Amino acid sequence: MSDQYPVLSPEDIPGIALESMNATHHEEAVLVNTLGALLQRADDGKVDEAAISAALDEWITHTEEHFARENRLMQEYGFPPYAIHAEEHASALENLRQIQQQWTENHQAEDLGNFVFNTWPQWFQMHVNSMDNVTAQFLSSFVD
């Protein structure tokens, strides 16, 4: 990764059939990279707990809105495997909220960093390549 994109470059996110979903994925990458940069500074001894908390809150809020929008579209247009995709969203949000709770309780940048730099990028790439790819192909018949 680079200084600008310490976690995941938006260009490394596979494009899918709906530009609105691509834009949302890129927005999420920007938010995660902002948090990643703060965590890198924490590794250098420059912990800004308030900024890390704010960046984490912003990422979670964005993710909640992102998933709610996708879930609504899948329901509205009758996406057959809606329940499976929505459950994946619920599980991912639960993981994010657990990480946020751990951060709030102990401010351990190492634990949060492990999630941000290792767990999340792997999950995100897999989710976009599989579930979001299929969902976007289906939805592209109905929405731009």
C-alpha positions, -999 to +999 in steps of 0.1 A: +000+000+000+010+036-001+010+066+022-022+079+005-039+045+007-024+026+037-052+000+037-067-004+002-064+017-029-098+025-044-084+014-078-079-021-064-116-026-057-131-045-085-157-026-106-192-041-107-222-034-129-237-005-109-217+028-107-236+038-076-223+008-058-188+014-072-189+050-058-200+037-024-172+012-023-147+039-032-161+062-004-157+034+021-121+028+010-114+065+016-128+063+051-109+032+060-077+046+046-082+077+068-086+055+098-056+034+087-034+065+084-044+075+120-035+040+132-002+041+115+006+073+133-004+056+165+022+029+158+047+057+156+036+068+191+013+096+180-020+083+192-050+107+186-077+088+203-104+114+195-095+114+158-095+076+157-128+074+174-143+100+150-130+082+119-143+048+132-177+064+139-178+079+104-169+046+088-196+027+107-222+053+099-213+051+062-214+013+063-248+013+079-261+036+052-243+016+025-258-017+036-293-002+042-293+011+007-283-022-008-307-041+013-336-018+003-327-022-034-325-060-032-359-061-015-375-036-038-365-055-069-369-090-056-333-102-056-337-139-050-307-144-025-316-113-006-316-131+028-281-144+023-267-111+013-285-092+040-272-116+066-237-110+054-243-073+059-257-079+094-227-100+103-202-075+090-219-047+109-218-067+141-181-073+136-176-035+131-196-027+162-177-052+183-144-037+171-157-002+179-168-014+214-133-029+220-118+004+210-141+024+232-133+002+262-095-001+259-082+022+231-059-006+219-047+006+185-031-027+178-064-046+179-082-021+158-053-020+134-054-057+129-090-055+119-085-025+096-053-037+079-060-075+078-095-087+085-115-060+067-097-057+034-098-095+029-136-096+038-143-065+017-126-078-015-143-111-012-177-095-006-174-072-035-161-099-058-189-123-049-221-110-034-220-074-046-209-085-081-239-108-085-263-083-068-251-054-091-256-076-122-291-083-111-300-048-101-285-033-133-316-044-151-337-021-129-315+009-118-285+029-131 
